[in-house]
Amino acid sequence: MITKVLFTLTVIIVVVLVFRHRHDQRRGNKAPQSTRNTPKKTSEQPHRQAQRKTSQPGSLSTRTVAYCILAVLMAISITVFILSYQSDNKIIDIRVIAEDGMSTLYQAKQKSIKGRHFVTLDGRQVTLGASDRIEMAP
């Protein structure tokens, strides 16, 4: 569930950044150009004018966007790994109730429970019969 939310937020952030970057580029390309009647500013050197056009405030370079996306994806991957690890290693109390009413209590990690077979914390392998009832509690 949390991975779906994080993935959706990542896509929204990427779309916003891409459209913002494109909007800033279009605005920079449509700057008012000089005409014959308006004098050109020649006080700055030509390389400074070019540098000023490329480094507009508020615009993001593609490298910055790529690094941001990479950082978000790494954070999502680490979060999913940690949550999965915690879920798999959660200790579950398993009460097995036999056909005659005798109950036995076991403890096992959640990742070691496979259907009607599980491995306890002390290494015992338990296979349940068809008539055995099972109750699990975290």
N, C-alpha and C positions, 0 to 999 in steps of 0.2 A: 504494500500500500504506500509506504513512504517513498519507495523508489519511483512510483508513478508520479507522485507529487513533485519530487525533486527533478525528475526528467521533464515534466511540464514546465516547471519554473525555469529550467535551463533553456528550453526552447523559446520561451517568452523573452528571456533576457537576450538571447542571441538575436532574435528578430528585432527587438528594440535597438540594439547596438548597430545592427546592419543598416536599418532604415535611418537611424540618426547619422551614421557615417555617410550614407549616400546623400542625405539632405544637406549636410554640411559641404560635401564636395560640389553639389549643384549650386549652392549659394556662392561658393568661392569662384566657380567658373563664370557666373553671371554678374560679376562685379562691373560697375559702370566703367565703360571704356572711354578713352579720350577721343574727342572728335577734332576736326580741323580748327574749330573756333576756340576750344579750351586748350590752354597751354599745358604741356606735359611737365610733371615734376622731375627735374633732373638733379635735384640736390643729393639724392641717394645714389649710390653706386648700383650698377645693374644687378650684380649678384646678391646684393642686399634686398632689392625689390623682389627677386625670384624667391629668396629665402623667406621673406615675409608672406608671400602668397601660399607657400607650402605649409607653413607652420601657423595655421589659424588657431585661435583659442577655441577650445571646445570640440575640436575634431579628433577623432581617434584613428591611429594608423592601423593597418591590417595586422601588423605584428602584435600590437597591443590587444586587439580583439582576439587573435589566435591564442595568446598567452592567457587571457581571461577565460576563454572557453576551456583550455587545457586545465587550468586551475580548478574550475568548477567541476569538470569531469573527474579529476583526481579526488576532489573532496567527496563527490558522490560515491565513487568506487570505494574509498576508505570507509565511509559511513555504512555502506551496504555490507562490506566485509565484517566490520565490527558487530553490527546487529545480527548478522547470520551466525557469527562465532558465538555470541552470547546466547542466542536461541538454541543452537545445537548443544551447548555444554550445560544447559539448565538441568538440574537434578530433579527427577520426577519420582514421587512415591508411587509404587505399584502394589496394589493389594490384589492377590489372586485368591479367589474363592472357589474351592474345589466342589465337586458334585455332592460330597457328603456334608458340606457346610464348614469345613476347616478353612481358615484363611491364613495366608502367609503374606508378609510384607517384605517387599524388595525395594531397592533404590537403584535407579539406572539413569544414565544421561539420555537426553531426548534423542540424540543422534544414533544411539545403539538400539532403539526400539524399531523393529521391522515387523509389522503385523502382529502375529501371535508368537513372535520370537524376540528375545532381548538378552542383552548381556548386562549383568549387574555391575556395581562399582567394584566389588571384590573379584570379578572375573568369572563368575558362574554363568553358564549359558542356560537359559530357561526357555523351553518350548512348551507352549500351552496346548492342552487338548481341546477338542471340540466342545466338551461339556463344561470347561472351566470358564468362570466369569472373571472379568478384570475391571478394576477401578483404578483410575490414574488421577493423581492430584499433584500440582506443582509444589 
